[in-house]
Amino acid sequence: MFVIYGCGTMATEKRPQTRNKTVGAFGENAVVDFIRQQGATIVDRNWRVKEGEIDIVAQLGDGSFAFVEVKTRTSITYGHPLESINSSKAHRLQRLALAWLATHQSLGHEYRIDCVAVIISANGKFTIEYRKNVL
């Protein structure tokens, strides 16, 4: 199941960041807002260990967790953002989710892996495509 959500425009960042980091941060912030609007609580962002990073960890109303991978692009010239999540990346996300649960004394809780594409058009408008439970 997925949801298409679109609104707003991308504001210009004043911080000295690379363009990719600025675009990525914008996408993650937009997804955080979307998740909160769905009634979930953000419990962690950009959680990092040696193997990789989890963009967003949300606790859902039923107590389960959603581990969210966000891919933001300004064009689909080189393919849809979700196409960059191959089998290897998906399994790494699952290992990272289990590592997060273990380090937060939450093993045994229900969880899912969600993937989100944020596409920002040239005029700054964006869409969010949210796919739940991809694994």
BELKANOR-V494477 format. One record per backbone hydrogen bond with DSSP energy under -1.0 kcal/mol. NH is the residue of the N-H (numbers start at 1). CO is the residue of the C=O. If there is no record, write none. Layout:
NH_CO + NH_CO
//
This chain:
3_130 + 5_128 + 10_124 + 17_15 + 22_18 + 23_19 + 24_20 + 25_21 + 26_22 + 27_23 + 28_24 + 29_25 + 30_26 + 31_27 + 32_28 + 33_29 + 34_30 + 35_31 + 36_32 + 37_33 + 38_34 + 39_36 + 40_35 + 41_59 + 43_57 + 44_57 + 46_55 + 47_54 + 49_52 + 52_49 + 54_47 + 56_68 + 57_44 + 58_66 + 59_41 + 60_64 + 63_60 + 65_110 + 66_58 + 67_112 + 68_56 + 69_114 + 71_116 + 73_118 + 79_76 + 83_80 + 84_81 + 85_82 + 86_84 + 90_86 + 91_87 + 92_88 + 93_89 + 94_90 + 95_91 + 96_92 + 97_93 + 98_94 + 99_95 + 100_96 + 101_97 + 102_98 + 103_99 + 104_100 + 105_102 + 106_101 + 109_106 + 112_65 + 114_67 + 115_131 + 116_69 + 117_129 + 118_71 + 119_127 + 120_73 + 121_125 + 124_121 + 127_119 + 128_5 + 129_117 + 130_3 + 131_115 + 132_1 + 134_113
//
